[in-house]
Amino acid sequence: MRTFEQYVEGLKKLRPNVYLGGKLVSRDDPVFLPGIKTIGATFELAMDPNYEELTTAVSHLTGKKINRFTHIHQSQEDLLKKQKMTRMYCRRVGRCVQRCMGIDAMNALSVVTKRMDDDLGTNYYQRFLKYLEYYQENDLVGNAAQTDVKGDRSLRPYQQDDPDMYLRVVEKRDDGIIVRGAKAHNTIAPYADEIIAIPTRAMTPEDKDYAVAFALPADTEGMYLVSVAHNQRARKHLKAPIGETGAAHSITIFDNVFVPWERVFMCGETKYAGQLALLFATYHRHSYTGCKPALTDIIMGAAALVSEYNGIEKASHVRDKLAELVTVAELVYAAGIAASVNSTRSSSGTYVPEVVYTNVGRYHAGVNVYPEFEILADLAGGLAATLPYEDDFMEPTVGPLLNKYIKRKKDVPSEKVHRCYRLIENLIASAPGAASQVSGIHGGGSPIMEKIAIMAQYDMQEKKEIAKYLAGIVD
């Protein structure tokens, strides 16, 4: 396993191909450091004896101890530990821990590549296993590049006016393939070691060129990561963990990029493109049943704390709102537990979370994002959006007055109130706060996609048979 320092040194060695604000920048650019520090927790706690049971696993390939973020789930317990680990990490960094998407894609690939080999006689699974061993041995951080830019949403990939609106194979060679296109919403890509590209949807035979999956180093020639970062305003005086972490995303452009065959895991097998897309979504939505309860925990804690400081924590409407947050957090988490316990073993030995429970959990997480933020805004009041700068609280003339007038209960020092409202500002009145609301709805699939997945798998006929029995209807 790598240390955080080794991860950072690895990033520095990558070829510059990251663009930010119209400039080519290095991966250790200051704007990426909060995101890099977020990932750092996944290396540091894997080395901590107090956390290693949760943060590490044993590789089913080599028998070595590995970071759980490089592990392929071999049991129901593995899925439960992944979920519990994700909730722990997100509480610690105060946001999405970001590293889950890479291993979610790897687990999906472990299932579908074996399925293709079983059905078609291909050798994708053996390629994948060699890549997986390399991924685990080097403790890599992967980005799952799934969402194509899509162009005209009413048209299939092969029908687009510009054929590059979905990532596609433009040439096959003896030594590999050439791909062109772009993937959007690639969280962590600017500081990932590897880009793992997978299909975004089901494909028809006419979409053959678009049924492609592969993995490449993030600095591969012809690949451009056009990035945006969402970081908290830097703390000058009231240093706090929430201000030290962040996230960055990219549109990843593949401009005639070469992929060697040993890193190609699907090439033209349209029947399996949709399976891979949906299976990644299942794994990633299961990860959400760990991270989203953690984010609700943070909002809940801030809401309870500001209510206490304001002297209203015992009011019935406050307790009612806090109870709403509890029910969302624990219902989503419980759905993830149910999905783990009812998981099934694939032919590759990889365990797959139960689809309905997974999507029910992710759906409830998504539709409750804005109501949760509304609860915190309601209990905190408008100061979260109008809080003066830290420097003003330290200024000799107005500082003492600000500390006088921000005070609430007599037994709560002004600095604690200030710190509490600074936290709430970070959560709901900042660029990261706004971005987290959008990603909370759409990350891993919008709520309508969860409903589609639920209805595709749910046994509605069984429910109709129950109704027929109780009504005395005999067919």
C-alpha positions in Angstrom: 0.0 0.0 0.0 1.1 3.6 -0.7 1.5 6.4 1.8 -0.1 9.8 1.1 3.3 11.2 0.4 3.9 8.6 -2.3 0.5 9.3 -3.9 1.4 13.0 -4.1 4.8 12.3 -5.5 3.2 10.1 -8.2 0.9 12.9 -9.2 3.9 15.2 -9.7 5.4 12.8 -12.1 2.4 12.8 -14.4 2.6 14.7 -17.7 0.8 18.0 -17.5 -2.5 17.7 -19.4 -4.8 19.4 -16.9 -6.4 22.7 -17.9 -7.9 25.2 -15.5 -9.1 28.7 -16.3 -7.6 28.6 -19.7 -4.2 27.5 -18.6 -2.2 24.3 -18.6 -1.5 23.6 -14.9 0.3 21.0 -12.9 -1.5 18.5 -10.7 -0.1 20.1 -7.5 -1.6 23.5 -8.4 -2.9 25.0 -5.1 -6.5 24.9 -6.3 -6.3 21.0 -6.4 -4.6 20.7 -3.0 -7.9 20.5 -1.0 -9.1 17.7 -3.2 -5.8 15.9 -2.9 -5.9 16.3 0.9 -9.4 14.7 0.8 -8.0 11.7 -1.0 -5.1 11.7 1.5 -7.4 10.5 4.3 -7.9 7.2 2.4 -4.1 6.6 2.5 -3.5 7.8 6.0 -6.3 5.8 7.7 -5.3 2.7 5.8 -2.0 2.9 7.7 -3.7 3.5 11.1 -4.1 0.4 13.2 -7.3 1.8 14.7 -9.0 1.8 11.3 -7.2 -0.9 9.3 -9.9 -3.5 9.8 -12.3 -1.2 8.0 -10.0 0.5 5.5 -8.0 -2.5 4.3 -8.8 -5.9 2.9 -7.0 -9.0 1.7 -6.6 -9.3 -2.1 -8.3 -12.4 -3.5 -5.6 -12.4 -6.2 -2.4 -12.2 -4.2 -3.4 -12.7 -0.5 -1.7 -9.4 0.3 -3.2 -6.7 2.5 -4.5 -3.9 0.3 -6.4 -0.6 0.5 -10.1 -1.4 0.5 -10.5 1.2 -2.2 -8.7 -1.3 -4.5 -10.6 -4.4 -3.4 -13.1 -6.5 -5.3 -16.0 -7.5 -3.0 -15.8 -11.2 -2.2 -18.6 -11.4 0.3 -21.6 -9.7 1.8 -19.3 -8.6 4.7 -17.1 -6.8 2.1 -20.1 -4.8 0.9 -21.1 -3.9 4.5 -17.6 -2.8 5.4 -17.3 -0.7 2.2 -20.6 1.0 3.2 -19.5 1.6 6.8 -16.0 2.7 5.7 -17.5 5.3 3.2 -19.7 6.8 6.0 -16.7 7.0 8.3 -14.5 8.7 5.7 -17.1 11.3 4.6 -17.7 12.3 8.2 -14.0 12.8 8.6 -13.4 14.9 5.5 -16.8 16.7 5.7 -17.8 15.9 2.2 -17.7 13.2 -0.5 -14.4 11.2 -0.1 -14.3 10.8 -4.0 -12.3 7.6 -4.2 -15.3 5.2 -4.4 -16.1 5.7 -8.1 -12.9 4.1 -9.3 -13.4 0.9 -7.4 -17.1 0.8 -8.2 -16.1 0.7 -11.9 -13.6 -2.0 -11.2 -16.1 -4.2 -9.4 -18.5 -3.7 -12.3 -15.8 -4.7 -14.8 -14.9 -7.8 -12.7 -18.5 -9.1 -13.2 -19.1 -8.1 -16.9 -15.7 -9.1 -18.3 -16.1 -12.6 -16.8 -19.7 -12.7 -18.2 -18.4 -11.8 -21.7 -15.7 -14.5 -21.5 -18.2 -17.1 -20.4 -20.6 -16.2 -23.2 -18.4 -15.2 -26.0 -15.0 -16.9 -25.4 -13.2 -13.6 -25.2 -10.2 -13.0 -22.9 -11.3 -9.7 -21.3 -11.5 -11.1 -17.8 -7.9 -12.3 -17.9 -6.8 -8.9 -19.1 -8.8 -7.3 -16.3 -7.3 -9.5 -13.6 -3.8 -8.5 -14.7 -4.8 -4.9 -14.6 -6.5 -5.4 -11.2 -3.3 -6.9 -9.8 -1.4 -3.8 -11.0 -4.1 -1.5 -9.6 -3.9 -3.2 -6.2 -0.1 -3.5 -6.1 0.3 0.2 -6.8 -2.7 1.3 -4.6 -4.0 3.4 -7.5 -6.7 6.2 -7.4 -9.1 5.7 -10.3 -11.7 8.0 -11.9 -14.7 6.4 -13.5 -15.3 8.2 -16.7 -18.9 7.1 -17.6 -21.1 10.0 -18.6 -20.8 10.9 -22.3 -21.6 14.5 -23.4 -24.4 12.9 -25.4 -25.3 15.8 -27.9 -28.9 15.5 -28.9 -30.5 13.4 -26.1 -33.3 12.3 -28.4 -30.8 10.4 -30.7 -28.8 7.2 -30.1 -25.0 7.4 -30.3 -24.8 6.3 -33.9 -27.5 8.8 -35.0 -25.7 11.9 -33.7 -24.9 14.6 -36.2 -21.4 14.7 -34.7 -20.4 11.0 -34.1 -18.0 12.1 -31.3 -20.8 13.0 -28.9 -20.3 9.6 -27.4 -16.8 8.1 -26.8 -16.1 5.7 -29.7 -13.5 3.5 -31.3 -12.3 5.2 -34.5 -9.6 2.7 -35.4 -8.6 -0.8 -34.5 -4.9 -1.8 -34.9 -2.8 -4.9 -34.1 -1.5 -3.3 -31.0 -4.7 -1.6 -29.7 -7.5 0.9 -30.5 -7.8 4.6 -31.1 -10.7 6.4 -29.3 -12.2 9.8 -29.6 -14.9 11.6 -27.6 -15.4 13.2 -24.2 -16.7 12.2 -20.8 -18.3 14.7 -18.4 -18.6 15.2 -14.6 -15.4 13.3 -13.9 -14.9 14.0 -10.2 -11.3 13.4 -9.0 -9.9 13.2 -12.5 -7.4 16.1 -12.1 -5.7 14.1 -9.3 -6.4 10.5 -10.3 -3.7 8.1 -11.3 -6.0 6.3 -13.9 -9.0 7.1 -16.0 -11.4 4.1 -16.3 -13.8 4.6 -19.2 -17.0 2.6 -19.4 -20.3 2.9 -21.4 -23.0 5.3 -20.3 -26.0 3.5 -21.7 -27.4 0.4 -23.4 -26.3 0.0 -27.0 -27.9 -1.3 -30.2 -25.9 -3.3 -32.8 -25.6 0.0 -34.8 -23.8 1.5 -31.8 -21.0 -1.0 -32.0 -18.2 1.6 -32.1 -19.5 3.1 -28.8 -19.5 -0.1 -26.8 -16.0 0.3 -25.4 -14.4 0.1 -21.9 -10.7 0.6 -21.0 -8.3 2.1 -18.5 -5.4 4.5 -19.1 -2.9 6.5 -17.1 -4.4 10.0 -16.5 -1.6 11.7 -18.4 -1.9 9.6 -21.6 -1.1 11.5 -24.8 -4.1 13.0 -26.5 -6.1 13.1 -23.2 -7.1 16.5 -21.9 -8.7 17.2 -18.5 -10.5 20.5 -18.5 -11.2 21.1 -14.9 -13.1 23.1 -12.3 -12.6 23.0 -8.5 -15.0 23.7 -5.6 -13.1 24.6 -2.5 -14.1 26.5 0.6 -12.9 30.0 1.2 -9.5 29.8 2.9 -9.6 30.1 6.6 -7.1 32.7 8.0 -7.9 32.6 11.7 -10.4 29.9 12.6 -8.7 26.9 11.2 -11.0 23.9 10.9 -11.1 20.5 9.1 -14.1 21.5 6.9 -11.9 24.2 5.3 -9.0 21.9 4.4 -10.7 19.6 1.9 -12.3 20.1 -1.5 -13.1 18.5 -4.8 -12.4 19.0 -8.5 -14.0 17.7 -11.6 -13.2 17.6 -15.3 -14.6 17.1 -18.8 -12.1 14.5 -20.0 -11.4 14.8 -23.7 -10.0 11.9 -25.7 -8.5 13.3 -28.9 -7.5 10.2 -30.9 -6.1 8.4 -27.9 -4.3 5.1 -28.3 -5.3 2.2 -25.9 -3.2 -0.9 -25.9 -5.2 -4.2 -26.1 -4.1 -5.3 -22.6 -6.1 -2.3 -21.2 -9.2 -2.8 -23.4 -12.1 -4.5 -21.5 -14.9 -4.2 -24.0 -14.8 -3.4 -27.7 -18.0 -3.7 -29.8 -19.9 -6.1 -27.5 -23.1 -4.0 -27.6 -25.2 -6.5 -25.6 -23.0 -6.0 -22.6 -22.6 -2.2 -22.7 -25.8 -1.6 -20.9 -25.0 -4.3 -18.4 -21.7 -2.6 -17.5 -23.3 0.8 -17.4 -26.1 -0.3 -15.0 -23.8 -2.5 -12.9 -21.5 0.5 -12.3 -24.5 2.5 -11.3 -25.6 -0.2 -8.9 -22.2 -0.3 -7.2 -21.9 3.5 -7.1 -25.5 3.9 -5.8 -24.6 1.4 -3.1 -21.6 3.6 -2.2 -24.1 6.5 -1.9 -25.9 4.6 0.9 -22.7 5.1 2.9 -21.7 8.7 1.9 -25.1 10.3 1.8 -26.0 9.3 5.4 -22.6 10.8 6.4 -23.4 14.1 4.7 -26.8 14.1 6.4 -25.0 13.4 9.7 -23.0 16.6 9.1 -26.0 18.7 8.3 -27.9 17.2 11.2 -25.0 17.9 13.6 -24.8 21.6 12.4 -28.6 22.0 12.7 -28.6 20.6 16.2 -25.6 22.6 17.3 -26.9 25.9 16.0 -30.3 25.2 17.6 -28.5 24.5 21.0 -26.4 27.7 20.7 -29.6 29.7 19.9 -31.4 28.3 22.8 -34.2 26.6 20.8 -33.1 23.0 20.8 -36.1 21.9 22.9 -38.7 23.5 20.7 -41.0 20.9 19.2 -40.6 22.2 15.6 -36.8 21.9 16.0 -37.0 18.3 17.3 -39.4 17.5 14.5 -37.0 18.8 11.9 -34.1 16.9 13.4 -36.2 13.8 13.4 -36.7 14.2 9.7 -32.9 14.2 9.2 -32.5 11.1 11.3 -35.1 9.2 9.3 -33.5 10.1 6.0 -29.9 9.2 7.1 -30.8 5.9 8.7 -33.3 4.8 6.1 -30.8 5.3 3.3 -28.1 3.5 5.3 -30.5 0.7 6.1 -31.3 0.2 2.4 -27.6 -0.2 1.8 -27.3 -2.8 4.6 -30.3 -4.7 3.1 -28.6 -4.5 -0.4 -25.4 -5.9 1.1 -27.1 -8.7 3.0 -29.2 -9.7 0.0 -26.3 -9.4 -2.5 -25.6 -12.2 -5.0 -22.4 -13.9 -6.1 -21.5 -13.5 -9.8 -19.6 -16.0 -11.9 -16.4 -14.1 -11.2 -16.9 -14.4 -7.4 -17.7 -10.8 -7.1 -20.7 -9.9 -4.9 -23.3 -7.6 -6.4 -25.6 -5.5 -4.2 -29.3 -6.3 -4.5 -30.6 -3.8 -7.1 -34.0 -2.8 -5.7 -32.7 -2.0 -2.2 -29.7 -0.2 -3.6 -31.9 2.1 -5.8 -34.5 2.7 -3.1 -31.7 4.0 -0.9 -30.2 6.1 -3.6 -33.6 7.5 -4.6 -34.4 8.6 -1.1 -31.0 10.2 -0.7 -31.5 12.2 -3.9 -35.0 13.5 -3.4 -34.1 14.6 0.1 -31.0 16.7 -0.7 -32.8 20.1 -0.9 -35.2 19.5 2.0 -32.2 18.7 4.2 -30.5 22.0 3.2 -33.8 23.8 3.8 -34.0 22.4 7.3 -30.5 23.7 8.2 -31.1 27.1 6.6 -34.4 27.4 8.5 -32.9 26.6 11.9 -29.7 28.6 11.3 -31.4 31.8 10.0 -30.0 34.3 7.5 -26.6 34.8 9.1 -25.1 31.8 7.2 -25.4 33.9 4.1 -24.4 37.3 5.5 -21.7 36.4 8.0 -18.9 39.0 7.8 -15.3 37.9 6.9 -13.1 36.4 9.5 -10.8 39.5 9.3 -13.6 41.7 10.5 -13.9 39.7 13.7 -10.2 40.2 14.4 -10.1 44.0 13.6 -9.4 46.1 16.7 -12.3 48.5 16.2 -15.3 46.4 15.0 -14.0 43.0 16.1 -15.0 43.3 19.7 -18.4 44.6 18.6 -19.0 41.8 16.2 -18.1 39.3 18.9 -20.5 41.0 21.3 -23.4 41.0 18.8 -22.9 37.4 17.5 -23.3 36.0 21.0 -26.4 33.9 21.8 -26.7 32.0 25.1 -24.6 33.4 27.9 -22.7 30.1 28.5 -21.6 29.8 24.9 -18.5 31.8 24.0 -18.8 34.1 20.9 -16.0 32.2 19.1 -18.0 28.9 19.3 -21.0 30.7 17.7 -18.7 32.2 15.1 -17.2 28.8 14.3 -20.6 27.2 14.1 -21.9 29.8 11.6 -18.7 29.6 9.6 -19.4 25.8 9.3 -22.9 26.4 8.2 -21.7 29.0 5.7 -19.3 26.3 4.3 -22.2 23.8 4.1 -25.0 25.8 2.5 -23.7 29.2 1.4 -20.6 28.4 -0.6 -19.5 27.1 -4.0 -18.9 23.6 -2.6 -22.3 23.7 -0.8 -24.1 24.6 -4.0 -22.2 22.0 -6.0 -23.0 19.3 -3.4 -26.7 19.9 -3.8 -26.6 19.3 -7.5 -24.3 16.3 -7.2 -26.4 15.0 -4.4 -29.3 14.7 -6.8 -27.5 13.6 -10.0 -24.4 11.8 -8.8 -24.7 8.1 -9.5 -27.9 8.7 -11.5 -30.8 11.1 -11.1 -33.9 10.0 -9.1 -35.8 9.1 -12.3 -33.0 6.6 -13.1 -33.4 5.0 -9.7 -37.1 4.6 -10.3 -36.5 3.0 -13.7 -34.0 0.6 -12.2 -36.5 -0.3 -9.4 -39.4 -0.9 -11.7 -37.2 -3.0 -14.1 -36.3 -5.4 -11.2 -39.3 -5.3 -8.9 -41.7 -8.2 -9.0 -45.0 -6.3 -9.5 -46.7 -9.5 -10.7 -46.3 -11.0 -7.2 -48.1 -8.0 -5.7 -51.0 -8.4 -8.2 -51.3 -12.1 -7.2 -51.6 -11.0 -3.6 -54.4 -8.6 -4.5 -56.1 -11.3 -6.6 -56.0 -13.8 -3.7 -57.4 -11.3 -1.2 -60.1 -10.3 -3.7 -61.0 -13.9 -4.4 -60.1 -13.5 -8.1 -59.3 -16.8 -9.8 -57.8 -16.7 -13.4 
